[in-house]
Amino acid sequence: MSFINKNPYFPELIREELEKSGLKEIGDDDSAAKIHYCDISYGKRNHPSTKKCEIVNQLEDVNILGNKKIQYENHLKYYKTRPDYIPMTASFRRENIDTVQSLFEGTKKFILKPENALSRRGVAIVRNHLELIQHLGNFPNYDAWIIQEYVDDPLLFNDKKFHFRIYVIYLQTSEYQAAYIGKKGFIYTANKQFRPDTIDNDVVLSGENSQENVFYTPEDFINRFGKNIWDSKIVPQFVKIARETLKSALEHLQCPAVKQKCFKILGYDILIDKDYKCYLAEINARNVSYKYPNEEFRESFYKNILKLVRSNTSLSNQKLRAQGIPFERILFKNDSNIIEGFNGEIKIYEPIQPTTFNPFFWKFIFPFILVVLIILAFLLRK
Protein backbone atom coordinates (compact mmCIF):
# COMPACT_ATOMS: atom_id res chain seq x y z
CA MET A 1 0.00 0.00 0.00
CA SER A 2 1.16 3.53 -0.74
CA PHE A 3 0.51 7.19 0.08
CA ILE A 4 0.92 10.62 -1.54
CA ASN A 5 2.19 13.43 0.67
CA LYS A 6 1.75 17.01 -0.59
CA ASN A 7 1.15 18.67 2.76
CA PRO A 8 3.02 22.02 2.91
CA TYR A 9 3.07 22.27 6.73
CA PHE A 10 3.48 18.76 8.19
CA PRO A 11 5.14 16.62 5.47
CA GLU A 12 7.82 15.04 7.70
CA LEU A 13 5.33 14.13 10.42
CA ILE A 14 2.91 12.55 7.92
CA ARG A 15 5.73 10.61 6.26
CA GLU A 16 7.00 9.30 9.59
CA GLU A 17 3.58 8.21 10.81
CA LEU A 18 2.49 6.48 7.61
CA GLU A 19 5.81 4.71 7.07
CA LYS A 20 5.45 3.27 10.59
CA SER A 21 2.30 1.59 9.26
CA GLY A 22 4.23 -0.02 6.44
CA LEU A 23 3.05 2.38 3.75
CA LYS A 24 5.33 3.53 0.94
CA GLU A 25 5.43 7.11 -0.32
CA ILE A 26 4.99 7.51 -4.08
CA GLY A 27 5.39 10.48 -6.39
CA ASP A 28 3.16 12.20 -8.92
CA ASP A 29 4.19 9.96 -11.79
CA ASP A 30 3.61 6.67 -10.02
CA SER A 31 0.65 4.81 -11.50
CA ALA A 32 -0.21 2.75 -8.42
CA ALA A 33 -3.61 1.16 -8.86
CA LYS A 34 -4.54 1.59 -5.19
CA ILE A 35 -3.40 4.38 -2.88
CA HIS A 36 -4.32 4.21 0.79
CA TYR A 37 -3.86 7.85 1.80
CA CYS A 38 -3.52 11.14 -0.10
CA ASP A 39 -2.73 14.53 1.37
CA ILE A 40 -3.12 16.94 -1.52
CA SER A 41 -3.23 20.72 -1.11
CA TYR A 42 -6.34 22.56 -2.28
CA GLY A 43 -4.51 24.16 -5.20
CA LYS A 44 -3.71 20.67 -6.54
CA ARG A 45 -7.09 19.09 -5.76
CA ASN A 46 -7.43 17.95 -9.41
CA HIS A 47 -4.35 15.79 -8.98
CA PRO A 48 -4.82 12.65 -11.16
CA SER A 49 -4.64 10.38 -8.10
CA THR A 50 -7.33 12.18 -6.08
CA LYS A 51 -10.10 9.77 -7.04
CA LYS A 52 -7.87 6.69 -6.67
CA CYS A 53 -7.18 7.25 -2.97
CA GLU A 54 -8.94 5.27 -0.27
CA ILE A 55 -8.66 8.31 2.03
CA VAL A 56 -8.19 11.84 0.66
CA ASN A 57 -8.19 15.27 2.30
CA GLN A 58 -10.47 16.85 -0.32
CA LEU A 59 -14.14 17.43 -1.00
CA GLU A 60 -15.66 17.74 -4.45
CA ASP A 61 -16.65 21.36 -3.74
CA VAL A 62 -16.07 23.46 -0.62
CA ASN A 63 -17.81 26.67 -1.73
CA ILE A 64 -20.87 25.85 0.39
CA LEU A 65 -18.59 26.54 3.38
CA GLY A 66 -15.63 28.54 2.08
CA ASN A 67 -17.45 31.10 -0.09
CA LYS A 68 -18.81 33.73 2.29
CA LYS A 69 -21.84 34.61 0.19
CA ILE A 70 -22.84 31.03 -0.64
CA GLN A 71 -22.34 29.89 2.95
CA TYR A 72 -24.45 32.76 4.33
CA GLU A 73 -27.28 32.35 1.82
CA ASN A 74 -27.41 28.58 2.32
CA HIS A 75 -27.52 29.10 6.08
CA LEU A 76 -30.50 31.48 5.74
CA LYS A 77 -32.28 29.08 3.40
CA TYR A 78 -31.82 26.14 5.76
CA TYR A 79 -32.69 27.83 9.08
CA LYS A 80 -35.16 30.43 7.69
CA THR A 81 -33.55 33.13 9.84
CA ARG A 82 -30.19 34.74 10.50
CA PRO A 83 -28.53 33.17 13.56
CA ASP A 84 -27.34 35.54 16.25
CA TYR A 85 -23.70 34.51 15.72
CA ILE A 86 -23.63 35.93 12.18
CA PRO A 87 -23.72 39.76 12.05
CA MET A 88 -26.06 41.45 9.58
CA THR A 89 -24.63 40.60 6.15
CA ALA A 90 -25.31 41.70 2.58
CA SER A 91 -23.76 40.89 -0.78
CA PHE A 92 -23.43 43.10 -3.81
CA ARG A 93 -21.57 43.45 -7.08
CA ARG A 94 -19.44 46.37 -8.14
CA GLU A 95 -22.01 47.56 -10.69
CA ASN A 96 -24.73 47.54 -7.98
CA ILE A 97 -22.78 49.40 -5.32
CA ASP A 98 -25.66 51.83 -4.61
CA THR A 99 -27.85 49.00 -3.28
CA VAL A 100 -25.99 49.01 0.05
CA GLN A 101 -25.91 52.78 0.56
CA SER A 102 -28.89 52.65 2.95
CA LEU A 103 -26.91 50.48 5.39
CA PHE A 104 -24.79 53.39 6.56
CA GLU A 105 -26.77 54.97 9.37
CA GLY A 106 -25.38 56.80 12.37
CA THR A 107 -21.98 55.60 13.57
CA LYS A 108 -22.20 52.00 12.35
CA LYS A 109 -19.07 50.47 10.86
CA PHE A 110 -18.91 47.61 8.38
CA ILE A 111 -16.26 45.12 7.39
CA LEU A 112 -15.87 44.73 3.65
CA LYS A 113 -14.57 41.51 2.05
CA PRO A 114 -14.26 40.15 -1.49
CA GLU A 115 -16.72 37.28 -1.84
CA ASN A 116 -14.18 34.57 -2.54
CA ALA A 117 -10.72 35.94 -1.78
CA LEU A 118 -8.05 34.21 0.28
CA SER A 119 -6.41 35.50 3.44
CA ARG A 120 -7.03 39.20 4.23
CA ARG A 121 -6.71 40.52 0.70
CA GLY A 122 -9.27 43.26 0.06
CA VAL A 123 -10.57 43.30 3.66
CA ALA A 124 -11.18 46.70 5.24
CA ILE A 125 -13.42 48.60 7.66
CA VAL A 126 -15.62 51.31 6.15
CA ARG A 127 -17.80 53.92 7.86
CA ASN A 128 -19.75 55.35 4.94
CA HIS A 129 -20.63 54.81 1.31
CA LEU A 130 -17.82 57.05 0.05
CA GLU A 131 -15.16 54.99 1.86
CA LEU A 132 -16.70 51.87 0.36
CA ILE A 133 -16.44 53.29 -3.16
CA GLN A 134 -12.84 54.38 -2.57
CA HIS A 135 -11.88 50.95 -1.25
CA LEU A 136 -13.36 49.13 -4.24
CA GLY A 137 -11.28 51.39 -6.46
CA ASN A 138 -8.14 49.89 -4.90
CA PHE A 139 -9.18 46.34 -5.84
CA PRO A 140 -10.47 46.44 -9.43
CA ASN A 141 -10.09 42.67 -9.93
CA TYR A 142 -12.86 41.82 -7.45
CA ASP A 143 -16.46 42.31 -8.60
CA ALA A 144 -18.42 40.38 -5.97
CA TRP A 145 -18.30 41.64 -2.37
CA ILE A 146 -19.66 40.92 1.10
CA ILE A 147 -20.41 43.68 3.60
CA GLN A 148 -21.02 42.78 7.24
CA GLU A 149 -21.75 44.76 10.37
CA TYR A 150 -18.54 45.25 12.34
CA VAL A 151 -18.23 44.02 15.95
CA ASP A 152 -17.30 47.36 17.50
CA ASP A 153 -17.04 46.39 21.19
CA PRO A 154 -14.48 43.57 21.11
CA LEU A 155 -13.00 41.66 23.99
CA LEU A 156 -9.31 42.56 24.10
CA PHE A 157 -6.24 40.41 24.58
CA ASN A 158 -3.09 42.36 25.53
CA ASP A 159 -5.20 45.47 24.76
CA LYS A 160 -5.59 44.28 21.16
CA LYS A 161 -8.53 43.04 19.15
CA PHE A 162 -8.31 39.31 18.44
CA HIS A 163 -10.12 36.35 16.95
CA PHE A 164 -10.10 32.64 17.66
CA ARG A 165 -9.01 30.02 15.13
CA ILE A 166 -10.64 26.70 15.91
CA TYR A 167 -10.25 23.53 13.85
CA VAL A 168 -13.05 21.23 12.78
CA ILE A 169 -12.45 17.96 10.93
CA TYR A 170 -15.26 16.99 8.58
CA LEU A 171 -15.24 13.29 7.63
CA GLN A 172 -17.42 11.50 5.08
CA THR A 173 -17.85 7.98 3.74
CA SER A 174 -20.60 6.30 1.73
CA GLU A 175 -22.17 5.31 5.07
CA TYR A 176 -21.94 8.40 7.26
CA GLN A 177 -20.96 12.04 7.71
CA ALA A 178 -19.24 13.19 10.90
CA ALA A 179 -17.61 16.29 12.34
CA TYR A 180 -15.08 16.71 15.14
CA ILE A 181 -13.99 19.89 16.88
CA GLY A 182 -10.42 20.26 18.14
CA LYS A 183 -9.68 21.12 21.75
CA LYS A 184 -6.56 23.06 20.73
CA GLY A 185 -6.46 26.21 18.64
CA PHE A 186 -5.12 29.73 18.35
CA ILE A 187 -5.72 33.32 19.31
CA TYR A 188 -4.65 35.80 16.60
CA THR A 189 -4.34 39.43 17.67
CA ALA A 190 -4.14 42.69 15.73
CA ASN A 191 -0.78 44.40 15.25
CA LYS A 192 -1.62 47.45 17.35
CA GLN A 193 -3.59 48.26 20.50
CA PHE A 194 -7.31 48.78 19.99
CA ARG A 195 -8.84 52.25 19.55
CA PRO A 196 -12.56 52.56 18.89
CA ASP A 197 -12.14 55.72 16.80
CA THR A 198 -10.04 54.24 13.99
CA ILE A 199 -10.36 52.07 10.89
CA ASP A 200 -6.62 51.44 10.66
CA ASN A 201 -6.24 47.81 9.54
CA ASP A 202 -3.35 47.27 11.97
CA VAL A 203 -5.79 48.06 14.78
CA VAL A 204 -9.09 46.59 13.65
CA LEU A 205 -7.99 43.44 11.79
CA SER A 206 -6.51 40.49 13.64
CA GLY A 207 -4.53 37.75 11.98
CA GLU A 208 -1.57 35.40 11.71
CA ASN A 209 0.81 38.25 10.89
CA SER A 210 3.82 37.32 13.03
CA GLN A 211 4.86 35.14 15.94
CA GLU A 212 4.00 38.02 18.30
CA ASN A 213 0.35 37.88 17.18
CA VAL A 214 -0.11 34.17 17.98
CA PHE A 215 -1.35 32.71 21.27
CA TYR A 216 -2.94 29.39 22.17
CA THR A 217 -6.29 28.07 23.32
CA PRO A 218 -7.34 27.06 25.77
CA GLU A 219 -4.31 27.80 27.96
CA ASP A 220 -3.59 31.45 27.11
CA PHE A 221 -7.28 32.39 27.20
CA ILE A 222 -7.81 30.62 30.53
CA ASN A 223 -4.76 32.32 32.04
CA ARG A 224 -6.27 35.70 31.15
CA PHE A 225 -10.03 35.22 31.59
CA GLY A 226 -10.49 32.07 33.67
CA LYS A 227 -11.41 28.43 33.11
CA ASN A 228 -15.07 28.94 33.99
CA ILE A 229 -15.50 31.53 31.21
CA TRP A 230 -13.83 29.18 28.73
CA ASP A 231 -15.82 26.09 29.70
CA SER A 232 -19.24 27.64 30.27
CA LYS A 233 -19.37 30.52 27.80
CA ILE A 234 -16.85 30.08 24.98
CA VAL A 235 -16.71 26.36 24.14
CA PRO A 236 -20.50 25.88 23.88
CA GLN A 237 -20.65 28.74 21.37
CA PHE A 238 -17.84 27.19 19.30
CA VAL A 239 -19.75 23.92 19.18
CA LYS A 240 -23.04 25.59 18.22
CA ILE A 241 -21.44 27.59 15.39
CA ALA A 242 -19.52 24.63 13.96
CA ARG A 243 -22.40 22.18 14.31
CA GLU A 244 -25.05 24.41 12.76
CA THR A 245 -22.96 25.65 9.84
CA LEU A 246 -22.02 22.09 8.93
CA LYS A 247 -25.51 20.73 9.48
CA SER A 248 -26.93 23.16 6.94
CA ALA A 249 -24.30 22.11 4.38
CA LEU A 250 -24.37 18.31 4.75
CA GLU A 251 -26.47 17.55 1.67
CA HIS A 252 -24.06 19.55 -0.52
CA LEU A 253 -20.82 17.87 0.58
CA GLN A 254 -19.42 15.04 -1.52
CA CYS A 255 -16.22 13.03 -1.79
CA PRO A 256 -14.32 13.20 -5.11
CA ALA A 257 -15.21 9.54 -5.78
CA VAL A 258 -17.90 7.09 -4.66
CA LYS A 259 -17.06 4.53 -1.96
CA GLN A 260 -14.22 6.76 -0.79
CA LYS A 261 -13.41 8.23 2.60
CA CYS A 262 -12.73 11.95 2.37
CA PHE A 263 -12.11 14.60 4.97
CA LYS A 264 -11.46 18.33 5.20
CA ILE A 265 -9.73 20.39 7.83
CA LEU A 266 -11.81 23.53 8.39
CA GLY A 267 -10.42 26.61 10.10
CA TYR A 268 -13.19 28.61 11.80
CA ASP A 269 -12.34 32.26 12.52
CA ILE A 270 -14.52 33.49 15.38
CA LEU A 271 -14.76 37.01 16.81
CA ILE A 272 -15.80 37.81 20.37
CA ASP A 273 -17.18 40.90 22.06
CA LYS A 274 -16.69 42.20 25.58
CA ASP A 275 -19.76 40.26 26.79
CA TYR A 276 -18.18 36.98 25.59
CA LYS A 277 -20.60 36.73 22.67
CA CYS A 278 -19.01 34.91 19.71
CA TYR A 279 -19.54 35.70 16.02
CA LEU A 280 -18.54 33.73 12.95
CA ALA A 281 -16.13 35.72 10.78
CA GLU A 282 -15.49 33.05 8.15
CA ILE A 283 -14.80 29.39 7.51
CA ASN A 284 -11.45 28.63 5.90
CA ALA A 285 -12.29 25.60 3.79
CA ARG A 286 -9.71 25.77 1.04
CA ASN A 287 -6.18 26.44 2.26
CA VAL A 288 -5.85 26.46 6.05
CA SER A 289 -2.53 27.90 7.18
CA TYR A 290 -0.41 27.14 10.26
CA LYS A 291 2.41 29.66 10.07
CA TYR A 292 3.60 29.74 13.66
CA PRO A 293 2.55 26.64 15.62
CA ASN A 294 4.73 25.74 18.57
CA GLU A 295 6.35 22.30 18.72
CA GLU A 296 3.67 20.83 20.97
CA PHE A 297 0.90 21.78 18.52
CA ARG A 298 2.95 20.73 15.50
CA GLU A 299 3.75 17.35 17.03
CA SER A 300 0.24 16.38 18.07
CA PHE A 301 -2.16 18.07 15.64
CA TYR A 302 -1.72 16.04 12.47
CA LYS A 303 -0.85 12.81 14.27
CA ASN A 304 -4.27 12.90 15.88
CA ILE A 305 -5.97 13.77 12.59
CA LEU A 306 -4.36 10.70 11.03
CA LYS A 307 -5.68 8.54 13.89
CA LEU A 308 -9.11 10.06 13.46
CA VAL A 309 -9.49 9.69 9.69
CA ARG A 310 -7.77 6.30 9.37
CA SER A 311 -10.03 4.66 11.93
CA ASN A 312 -12.39 2.00 10.58
CA THR A 313 -15.36 3.69 12.23
CA SER A 314 -16.55 7.15 13.21
CA LEU A 315 -15.00 7.42 16.66
CA SER A 316 -17.38 8.23 19.49
CA ASN A 317 -16.39 10.69 22.21
CA GLN A 318 -15.77 7.79 24.58
CA LYS A 319 -13.33 6.18 22.15
CA LEU A 320 -11.66 9.53 21.42
CA ARG A 321 -10.99 10.03 25.12
CA ALA A 322 -9.78 6.45 25.52
CA GLN A 323 -7.25 6.95 22.71
CA GLY A 324 -6.18 10.38 23.94
CA ILE A 325 -7.28 12.14 20.74
CA PRO A 326 -8.04 15.81 21.61
CA PHE A 327 -11.19 16.12 19.50
CA GLU A 328 -14.90 15.88 20.33
CA ARG A 329 -17.49 14.53 17.92
CA ILE A 330 -20.15 17.19 17.43
CA LEU A 331 -22.09 15.76 14.50
CA PHE A 332 -22.84 12.33 13.09
CA LYS A 333 -25.30 11.51 10.30
CA ASN A 334 -26.13 8.21 8.67
CA ASP A 335 -29.11 7.32 6.48
CA SER A 336 -31.66 7.45 9.26
CA ASN A 337 -30.48 9.68 12.09
CA ILE A 338 -28.40 12.60 13.10
CA ILE A 339 -26.65 12.08 16.41
CA GLU A 340 -25.04 15.11 17.97
CA GLY A 341 -23.04 15.06 21.13
CA PHE A 342 -20.56 17.09 23.10
CA ASN A 343 -19.03 16.49 26.51
CA GLY A 344 -20.94 13.23 26.86
CA GLU A 345 -24.40 14.63 26.05
CA ILE A 346 -25.96 12.72 23.15
CA LYS A 347 -29.17 13.78 21.43
CA ILE A 348 -30.92 11.94 18.62
CA TYR A 349 -32.74 13.87 15.92
CA GLU A 350 -34.97 12.82 13.06
CA PRO A 351 -33.59 13.02 9.51
CA ILE A 352 -33.25 16.55 8.13
CA GLN A 353 -36.44 17.17 6.17
CA PRO A 354 -39.24 19.74 6.19
CA THR A 355 -42.35 18.75 8.12
CA THR A 356 -45.79 20.23 8.70
CA PHE A 357 -46.44 18.32 11.93
CA ASN A 358 -46.44 20.60 14.98
CA PRO A 359 -46.64 18.62 18.26
CA PHE A 360 -47.22 21.76 20.37
CA PHE A 361 -50.28 22.67 18.27
CA TRP A 362 -51.91 19.24 18.52
CA LYS A 363 -51.09 18.77 22.20
CA PHE A 364 -52.13 22.19 23.57
CA ILE A 365 -53.67 24.61 21.08
CA PHE A 366 -56.03 22.22 19.27
CA PRO A 367 -57.64 20.89 22.50
CA PHE A 368 -58.13 24.49 23.69
CA ILE A 369 -59.85 25.48 20.41
CA LEU A 370 -62.02 22.38 20.57
CA VAL A 371 -63.19 23.20 24.12
CA VAL A 372 -64.00 26.81 23.09
CA LEU A 373 -66.06 25.60 20.13
CA ILE A 374 -68.00 23.15 22.34
CA ILE A 375 -68.79 25.94 24.84
CA LEU A 376 -69.91 28.27 22.04
CA ALA A 377 -72.13 25.58 20.57
CA PHE A 378 -73.69 24.95 23.98
CA LEU A 379 -74.36 28.70 24.52
CA LEU A 380 -75.95 29.08 21.09
CA ARG A 381 -78.30 26.18 21.77
CA LYS A 382 -79.36 27.78 25.07
DRENPARO-812272 format. One record per residue (C-alpha): residue number from 1; x, y, z; residue in one letter. Coordinates in steps of 0.02 Angstrom, whole numbers, plus 50000, padded with zeros to 5 digits. Layout:
<pts>
- n;xx;yy;zz;res
- NUM;X;Y;Z;A;
...
</pts>
This chain:
<pts>
- n;xx;yy;zz;res
- 1;50000;50000;50000;M;
- 2;50058;50176;49963;S;
- 3;50026;50360;50004;F;
- 4;50046;50531;49923;I;
- 5;50110;50671;50034;N;
- 6;50088;50850;49970;K;
- 7;50058;50933;50138;N;
- 8;50151;51101;50146;P;
- 9;50153;51113;50336;Y;
- 10;50174;50938;50410;F;
- 11;50257;50831;50274;P;
- 12;50391;50752;50385;E;
- 13;50266;50706;50521;L;
- 14;50146;50627;50396;I;
- 15;50286;50531;50313;R;
- 16;50350;50465;50480;E;
- 17;50179;50410;50541;E;
- 18;50125;50324;50381;L;
- 19;50290;50235;50354;E;
- 20;50272;50164;50529;K;
- 21;50115;50080;50463;S;
- 22;50212;49999;50322;G;
- 23;50152;50119;50187;L;
- 24;50266;50177;50047;K;
- 25;50271;50355;49984;E;
- 26;50249;50375;49796;I;
- 27;50270;50524;49681;G;
- 28;50158;50610;49554;D;
- 29;50210;50498;49410;D;
- 30;50181;50333;49499;D;
- 31;50032;50241;49425;S;
- 32;49989;50137;49579;A;
- 33;49820;50058;49557;A;
- 34;49773;50080;49740;K;
- 35;49830;50219;49856;I;
- 36;49784;50210;50040;H;
- 37;49807;50393;50090;Y;
- 38;49824;50557;49995;C;
- 39;49863;50726;50069;D;
- 40;49844;50847;49924;I;
- 41;49839;51036;49945;S;
- 42;49683;51128;49886;Y;
- 43;49774;51208;49740;G;
- 44;49814;51033;49673;K;
- 45;49646;50954;49712;R;
- 46;49629;50898;49530;N;
- 47;49782;50789;49551;H;
- 48;49759;50633;49442;P;
- 49;49768;50519;49595;S;
- 50;49634;50609;49696;T;
- 51;49495;50488;49648;K;
- 52;49606;50335;49667;K;
- 53;49641;50362;49851;C;
- 54;49553;50264;49986;E;
- 55;49567;50415;50101;I;
- 56;49590;50592;50033;V;
- 57;49591;50763;50115;N;
- 58;49476;50842;49984;Q;
- 59;49293;50871;49950;L;
- 60;49217;50887;49777;E;
- 61;49168;51068;49813;D;
- 62;49197;51173;49969;V;
- 63;49110;51334;49914;N;
- 64;48957;51293;50020;I;
- 65;49071;51327;50169;L;
- 66;49218;51427;50104;G;
- 67;49128;51555;49995;N;
- 68;49060;51686;50114;K;
- 69;48908;51731;50009;K;
- 70;48858;51552;49968;I;
- 71;48883;51494;50148;Q;
- 72;48778;51638;50216;Y;
- 73;48636;51618;50091;E;
- 74;48629;51429;50116;N;
- 75;48624;51455;50304;H;
- 76;48475;51574;50287;L;
- 77;48386;51454;50170;K;
- 78;48409;51307;50288;Y;
- 79;48366;51391;50454;Y;
- 80;48242;51521;50384;K;
- 81;48323;51656;50492;T;
- 82;48491;51737;50525;R;
- 83;48574;51659;50678;P;
- 84;48633;51777;50813;D;
- 85;48815;51726;50786;Y;
- 86;48818;51797;50609;I;
- 87;48814;51988;50603;P;
- 88;48697;52073;50479;M;
- 89;48769;52030;50307;T;
- 90;48734;52085;50129;A;
- 91;48812;52044;49961;S;
- 92;48829;52155;49809;F;
- 93;48922;52172;49646;R;
- 94;49028;52319;49593;R;
- 95;48900;52378;49466;E;
- 96;48763;52377;49601;N;
- 97;48861;52470;49734;I;
- 98;48717;52591;49769;D;
- 99;48607;52450;49836;T;
- 100;48701;52450;50002;V;
- 101;48704;52639;50028;Q;
- 102;48556;52633;50147;S;
- 103;48654;52524;50269;L;
- 104;48761;52670;50328;F;
- 105;48661;52749;50469;E;
- 106;48731;52840;50619;G;
- 107;48901;52780;50678;T;
- 108;48890;52600;50618;K;
- 109;49047;52523;50543;K;
- 110;49055;52381;50419;F;
- 111;49187;52256;50369;I;
- 112;49207;52236;50183;L;
- 113;49272;52076;50103;K;
- 114;49287;52008;49925;P;
- 115;49164;51864;49908;E;
- 116;49291;51728;49873;N;
- 117;49464;51797;49911;A;
- 118;49598;51710;50014;L;
- 119;49680;51775;50172;S;
- 120;49648;51960;50212;R;
- 121;49664;52026;50035;R;
- 122;49536;52163;50003;G;
- 123;49472;52165;50183;V;
- 124;49441;52335;50262;A;
- 125;49329;52430;50383;I;
- 126;49219;52566;50308;V;
- 127;49110;52696;50393;R;
- 128;49013;52768;50247;N;
- 129;48969;52740;50065;H;
- 130;49109;52852;50003;L;
- 131;49242;52749;50093;E;
- 132;49165;52593;50018;L;
- 133;49178;52665;49842;I;
- 134;49358;52719;49871;Q;
- 135;49406;52547;49937;H;
- 136;49332;52456;49788;L;
- 137;49436;52570;49677;G;
- 138;49593;52495;49755;N;
- 139;49541;52317;49708;F;
- 140;49476;52322;49529;P;
- 141;49495;52133;49503;N;
- 142;49357;52091;49627;Y;
- 143;49177;52115;49570;D;
- 144;49079;52019;49702;A;
- 145;49085;52082;49882;W;
- 146;49017;52046;50055;I;
- 147;48979;52184;50180;I;
- 148;48949;52139;50362;Q;
- 149;48913;52238;50519;E;
- 150;49073;52262;50617;Y;
- 151;49089;52201;50798;V;
- 152;49135;52368;50875;D;
- 153;49148;52320;51059;D;
- 154;49276;52178;51055;P;
- 155;49350;52083;51200;L;
- 156;49535;52128;51205;L;
- 157;49688;52020;51229;F;
- 158;49845;52118;51276;N;
- 159;49740;52273;51238;D;
- 160;49720;52214;51058;K;
- 161;49573;52152;50958;K;
- 162;49585;51965;50922;F;
- 163;49494;51817;50848;H;
- 164;49495;51632;50883;F;
- 165;49550;51501;50757;R;
- 166;49468;51335;50796;I;
- 167;49487;51177;50693;Y;
- 168;49348;51061;50639;V;
- 169;49377;50898;50547;I;
- 170;49237;50849;50429;Y;
- 171;49238;50665;50381;L;
- 172;49129;50575;50254;Q;
- 173;49107;50399;50187;T;
- 174;48970;50315;50087;S;
- 175;48891;50266;50254;E;
- 176;48903;50420;50363;Y;
- 177;48952;50602;50386;Q;
- 178;49038;50659;50545;A;
- 179;49119;50815;50617;A;
- 180;49246;50836;50757;Y;
- 181;49301;50994;50844;I;
- 182;49479;51013;50907;G;
- 183;49516;51056;51087;K;
- 184;49672;51153;51037;K;
- 185;49677;51311;50932;G;
- 186;49744;51486;50917;F;
- 187;49714;51666;50965;I;
- 188;49767;51790;50830;Y;
- 189;49783;51971;50883;T;
- 190;49793;52135;50787;A;
- 191;49961;52220;50763;N;
- 192;49919;52373;50868;K;
- 193;49821;52413;51025;Q;
- 194;49635;52439;50999;F;
- 195;49558;52612;50978;R;
- 196;49372;52628;50944;P;
- 197;49393;52786;50840;D;
- 198;49498;52712;50700;T;
- 199;49482;52604;50545;I;
- 200;49669;52572;50533;D;
- 201;49688;52391;50477;N;
- 202;49832;52363;50598;D;
- 203;49710;52403;50739;V;
- 204;49545;52330;50683;V;
- 205;49600;52172;50589;L;
- 206;49674;52024;50682;S;
- 207;49774;51887;50599;G;
- 208;49921;51770;50585;E;
- 209;50041;51913;50545;N;
- 210;50191;51866;50652;S;
- 211;50243;51757;50797;Q;
- 212;50200;51901;50915;E;
- 213;50018;51894;50859;N;
- 214;49994;51709;50899;V;
- 215;49933;51635;51063;F;
- 216;49853;51469;51108;Y;
- 217;49686;51403;51166;T;
- 218;49633;51353;51289;P;
- 219;49785;51390;51398;E;
- 220;49820;51573;51356;D;
- 221;49636;51620;51360;F;
- 222;49610;51531;51526;I;
- 223;49762;51616;51602;N;
- 224;49687;51785;51557;R;
- 225;49499;51761;51579;F;
- 226;49476;51603;51684;G;
- 227;49429;51422;51656;K;
- 228;49246;51447;51699;N;
- 229;49225;51576;51561;I;
- 230;49308;51459;51436;W;
- 231;49209;51304;51485;D;
- 232;49038;51382;51514;S;
- 233;49032;51526;51390;K;
- 234;49158;51504;51249;I;
- 235;49165;51318;51207;V;
- 236;48975;51294;51194;P;
- 237;48968;51437;51068;Q;
- 238;49108;51359;50965;F;
- 239;49013;51196;50959;V;
- 240;48848;51280;50911;K;
- 241;48928;51379;50770;I;
- 242;49024;51232;50698;A;
- 243;48880;51109;50716;R;
- 244;48748;51221;50638;E;
- 245;48852;51282;50492;T;
- 246;48899;51104;50446;L;
- 247;48725;51036;50474;K;
- 248;48654;51158;50347;S;
- 249;48785;51105;50219;A;
- 250;48781;50916;50237;L;
- 251;48677;50877;50084;E;
- 252;48797;50978;49974;H;
- 253;48959;50894;50029;L;
- 254;49029;50752;49924;Q;
- 255;49189;50652;49910;C;
- 256;49284;50660;49745;P;
- 257;49239;50477;49711;A;
- 258;49105;50354;49767;V;
- 259;49147;50227;49902;K;
- 260;49289;50338;49960;Q;
- 261;49329;50412;50130;K;
- 262;49364;50598;50118;C;
- 263;49395;50730;50248;F;
- 264;49427;50917;50260;K;
- 265;49513;51020;50391;I;
- 266;49410;51177;50420;L;
- 267;49479;51331;50505;G;
- 268;49340;51431;50590;Y;
- 269;49383;51613;50626;D;
- 270;49274;51674;50769;I;
- 271;49262;51850;50840;L;
- 272;49210;51890;51019;I;
- 273;49141;52045;51103;D;
- 274;49166;52110;51279;K;
- 275;49012;52013;51340;D;
- 276;49091;51849;51280;Y;
- 277;48970;51837;51134;K;
- 278;49049;51746;50985;C;
- 279;49023;51785;50801;Y;
- 280;49073;51687;50647;L;
- 281;49193;51786;50539;A;
- 282;49226;51653;50407;E;
- 283;49260;51470;50375;I;
- 284;49427;51432;50295;N;
- 285;49386;51280;50190;A;
- 286;49515;51289;50052;R;
- 287;49691;51322;50113;N;
- 288;49708;51323;50302;V;
- 289;49874;51395;50359;S;
- 290;49980;51357;50513;Y;
- 291;50121;51483;50503;K;
- 292;50180;51487;50683;Y;
- 293;50127;51332;50781;P;
- 294;50237;51287;50929;N;
- 295;50318;51115;50936;E;
- 296;50184;51042;51049;E;
- 297;50045;51089;50926;F;
- 298;50148;51037;50775;R;
- 299;50188;50867;50851;E;
- 300;50012;50819;50904;S;
- 301;49892;50904;50782;F;
- 302;49914;50802;50624;Y;
- 303;49957;50641;50713;K;
- 304;49787;50645;50794;N;
- 305;49702;50689;50630;I;
- 306;49782;50535;50552;L;
- 307;49716;50427;50695;K;
- 308;49544;50503;50673;L;
- 309;49525;50485;50485;V;
- 310;49611;50315;50468;R;
- 311;49499;50233;50596;S;
- 312;49381;50100;50529;N;
- 313;49232;50185;50612;T;
- 314;49172;50357;50660;S;
- 315;49250;50371;50833;L;
- 316;49131;50412;50975;S;
- 317;49181;50534;51110;N;
- 318;49211;50390;51229;Q;
- 319;49334;50309;51107;K;
- 320;49417;50477;51071;L;
- 321;49450;50502;51256;R;
- 322;49511;50323;51276;A;
- 323;49638;50347;51136;Q;
- 324;49691;50519;51197;G;
- 325;49636;50607;51037;I;
- 326;49598;50790;51080;P;
- 327;49440;50806;50975;F;
- 328;49255;50794;51016;E;
- 329;49126;50727;50896;R;
- 330;48992;50860;50871;I;
- 331;48895;50788;50725;L;
- 332;48858;50617;50654;F;
- 333;48735;50575;50515;K;
- 334;48694;50411;50433;N;
- 335;48545;50366;50324;D;
- 336;48417;50372;50463;S;
- 337;48476;50484;50605;N;
- 338;48580;50630;50655;I;
- 339;48668;50604;50821;I;
- 340;48748;50756;50898;E;
- 341;48848;50753;51056;G;
- 342;48972;50855;51155;F;
- 343;49048;50825;51325;N;
- 344;48953;50662;51343;G;
- 345;48780;50732;51302;E;
- 346;48702;50636;51157;I;
- 347;48542;50689;51072;K;
- 348;48454;50597;50931;I;
- 349;48363;50693;50796;Y;
- 350;48251;50641;50653;E;
- 351;48320;50651;50475;P;
- 352;48337;50827;50407;I;
- 353;48178;50859;50309;Q;
- 354;48038;50987;50309;P;
- 355;47883;50938;50406;T;
- 356;47710;51012;50435;T;
- 357;47678;50916;50597;F;
- 358;47678;51030;50749;N;
- 359;47668;50931;50913;P;
- 360;47639;51088;51019;F;
- 361;47486;51134;50914;F;
- 362;47405;50962;50926;W;
- 363;47445;50938;51110;K;
- 364;47394;51110;51179;F;
- 365;47317;51231;51054;I;
- 366;47199;51111;50963;F;
- 367;47118;51045;51125;P;
- 368;47093;51224;51184;F;
- 369;47008;51274;51021;I;
- 370;46899;51119;51029;L;
- 371;46841;51160;51206;V;
- 372;46800;51341;51154;V;
- 373;46697;51280;51006;L;
- 374;46600;51157;51117;I;
- 375;46560;51297;51242;I;
- 376;46504;51414;51102;L;
- 377;46393;51279;51028;A;
- 378;46316;51248;51199;F;
- 379;46282;51435;51226;L;
- 380;46202;51454;51054;L;
- 381;46085;51309;51089;R;
- 382;46032;51389;51254;K;
</pts>
